[in-house]
Amino acid sequence: MIATFGGGCFWCTEVIFQHTKGVKEVLPGYMGGQRENPTYEQVCSGATGHVEVIQIDFDESQVSFQDLLEVFFKTHDPTTLNRQGADVGTQYRSVVFYHDDKQKQEAEAFIQALEEAKVYDSPIVTAVEPAVTFWEAEDYHHDYFNQNPQNQFCQVVITPKLQKFLKLYQQ
């Protein structure tokens, strides 16, 4: 099965899902814009309409889409519009791109349950949209955290996020 999430910088979300049981592969890329085969620079300009996403290939016998939604919502801020931390722009918006009606229904129900439980102080702005063409990111974005552990962004932003995730999901 495939799941596609946009939750800010794909370097951050990629490493989280690489550590999620039942996930076979995580690819960084772009989705939801107008330009074919966009580059990172074009997406970062905000002019293409694309979102930085991760596409997750997962084994349903080991992890459900619902489980992936839980990880997604616990590891990014779904209440900030077009922003995650210091990263600002439409390319960082929170979105679940669904691949079938079941994923759409599950994502909408999950968000509704979070809202009803008042899990967050602010309203959830995560969009639920149909998946369109996935454009795989350039090679240097793949496995970014593991390839660049000394990078300041990795140390300051990604490491604490990964540590929080590992504490929540001792795997």
Buried (B, 14 or more C-beta within 10 A) or exposed (E): BBBBBBBBBBBBBBBBBBBBEBBEEBBBBBBBBEBEEBBBEBBBEBBBBBBBBBBBEBEEEEBBBEBBBBBBBBBBBBBBBBBBBEBEBBBBBBBBBBBEEEBBEBBEEBBEEBEEEEEBEEEBBBBBBEBEEBBEBEEEBBBBBEEBEEBEBBEEBBBEBBEEBEEEBEE
